[in-house]
Amino acid sequence: MKLGIVGLPNVGKSTLFNAITNAGAESANYPFCTIEPNVGMVSVPDERLDRLAEMYHPKKKTPAVIEFVDIAGLVKGASQGAGLGNKFLENIRRTDAIVHVVRCFDDENIMHVVADASTNVPVDPLGDIETIDLELIMADLEMAKRRAEKAQKMAKSGDKKFAREAEVFSALAAHLDGGKSARTFECGKDEAELIATADLLSLKPVIYAANMDEDGFADQEGNEYLRQVRAHAEQEGAQVLPICAKLEQDIAELDGEDRQMFLDELGIAESGLDRLIKCSYALLGLISFLTYGEDECRAWTIKNGTKAPQAAGKIHSDIERGFIRAETINFSEMIACGSVAAAKEKGLLRSEGKDYVVRDGDMIYFRFNV
């Protein structure tokens, strides 16, 4: 899974990226500090995997990973090449979802840049969101127009498939031209699958990371900027992650008990990274299944609703091709019994076929023959 961290310049993108990846991306108070996208790989915390490793003492413990990409700050007009322009729109196109960092605090010492990198303007979360959204929409509009024009030419051969494609993308272009994102375009399942082939920027799922200062984070109910972001996200079905990037940077510098003590002092149950990972999995409809043994204990990320053979394919295409059955028990059932062997004695270790839909936390041993 790849998440692109985006936003206007100086909203805290790189500070947040540093905190969640410890990658040391440059962070400074001037526009376009980030030019080439910084990339960081983060292990997904999973207590179930840790427990399996304690039980089996494997040679390897391999968690699921998320790739974060810190993309340079966009400005108004980016879709026409302003600022650092289309290059960064293309970086967004390669991600699975967008973490849109929105500034939700006032600080006269940090410039708030929207269109002109030399002009400091008042903080306006909804205006910032609209600015970024519009750049993504305008880039999508050009792509939708090209797809419609190409399909119209192909339809002259009499192929009804292309005629329908031209119709769908023309309607989408009109929708985008009205300043609305592809996410809000209403259509049927077949049309949605067709539109998905265009890899549109404004179709990507979004998490709004509402970046506050320490006072604002401590009093979230009293933060008007956060209320505005939440109301906007509710309208479009997006998720909101209240966060203080500066605090997250402090948390990231601590280990073990010191980190937990700091979180307890702040009254925070989980770090921003843990909360962001949970938001990401929920937003993209992802779950994890587990494989286990003395060689390796590993967590695998799949789409919720994935059937056993396709889950096996995440491990290796040969396992999917030669799939026979999946011997499975859910982690919670296994823990309740104390071990896989004890669960097997109680008849809880099941043999599932090709139609079995994998559940979050399933421990699976795949039988196959190629």
Beta strands, then each sheet from edge to edge (+ up, - down):
strand 1: 2-6
strand 2: 38-43
strand 3: 60-62
strand 4: 65-70
strand 5: 97-103
strand 6: 206-211
strand 7: 239-243
strand 8: 286-291
strand 9: 296-303
strand 10: 323-330
strand 11: 350-352
strand 12: 362-368
sheet 1: 2+ 4- 1- 5- 6- 7-
sheet 2: 3+ 9+ 8-
sheet 3: 11+ 10- 12+
end
